[in-house]
Amino acid sequence: MCRLLLTGGYRNISPTIIKCSCGHRIVRKDVIQTGLYLSVLGPSFVYVRYRCGRCKRVGEKLVEQETWDPSVLQPVRRGVNESDLRRFAEMGEITPEEVIDFHYSLERLTADSEEEARQL
């Protein structure tokens, strides 16, 4: 069973984020079941049962109801600006020559870092 990392705290600072032990963030499509555990003496909890989208393990987590925000199960939206779309369209496709140049640049970078490591 996957263990979950619980980060965050107060709702206005950082919401509770549920992650699988493999590091994958749990989103709504991964959730199998949710429920509410009411407690008379202590805090109430929200029960989340999921199947990790990356490693396919089944896990579960109890989160305090006071810190629970259902929006944490929504995927993170990364917007693309119109200016970025135009800039990428103007760049055109990556040519084979650019790939080869990039490859040689990485080799030089690796060789330089190895040389610096030997000098230390």
N, C-alpha and C positions, 0 to 999 in steps of 0.2 A: 504494500500500500504506500502511496506517495505521502511524504511529509510535506507540509505547507509552511512557507515562511510568511509571517504576518508582519507587515511593516506599516508604519503610520501610527495614527492615534486619533487626535481630535479631528472632526470632520472639516473644520475650516483650515487646518494646517496641512494635513495630508491624509487622504482617505485610505482605508484599509485595502491593501492589494493582496490578492491571493495568488501565490505562485507554487508550482509543483517543485519537487526536489531537483528536477532536471533544469530548473530555471525558467521554464515556460510560464508566462502569465495566463491565468485561467480567465477565459471570457465566456460570454453567455452560451455560445454553441458547445462549449465543453461541459456545461452543467447538466447533470442527469436529474438531480432532485434538490429542492430547497425546502426547508421546513423551519418551524419556530418552536423552540423549547422554552416554555414559560416556567419561571421559578418564582415561588412566593418569597423565599428568604434572600435569595441572591439575585444577581443580574440574569436577565433572559438572554438566550443565544439564538442566532440564526445558524441553521445547519445547512452546509453546502456539500453536496456529493457531486463529484465530477470525474470525467475521464480525460486525461491530459491529451491535448491535440498533438503534442510532439512525441512523447514516449509511450502513449496509450495505456498508462497505468491508471487504475481507479483509485481515487483518494477522497477524503472527506475532511471538513474543517468546521469547527464551531467558532463563530465570531460573535462578540458581544453585540447585542441589538443596538446599544447606544452608539457604537462606532460603525455599525453596518450602513453602507450606502450602496443600493442596488446598481448604481451607475458604474461601480468598479468592474462589473462584468461586461461593460461595453468596450469594444476594441478602441484603442487609442487612434484618434483620427489625425492623420498628418496631411495637412492641406498643401496643395501645390499652387503657387501664385501664377497669375497670368504671365508675369514677366519671366518667371522660370520656364514656363512652357514655351514661350517665344524664343528664349535664349537657347534651350535645348533643340528646338526645331531648326534654328539657324546654324547650329553646330554641324548638323548632318550626321551621317553614319560614321562609325569608327572604321578607319581604313586598316588594312593589314600592316602598312608601314608604321602607323601609330602604335599598333599592338607590339611590333618588333622593337620600336624605340622604347616603349614602356618596359618591356622585358629587360633590355640592356640597362636601362636606368635602375631597375630593381637589383640587377646583378652588381652594378657599381655601388649601390647603396649598401648591399650586404657585404661586399668586399671591404668597403671603407669601415663599416662597423666592426668587422672581424679584425681588421688591422688595429683599430683603436683598442679593442679588447686585449690583443696581444701586448700592446704597449703598456697597459696597466699592469 
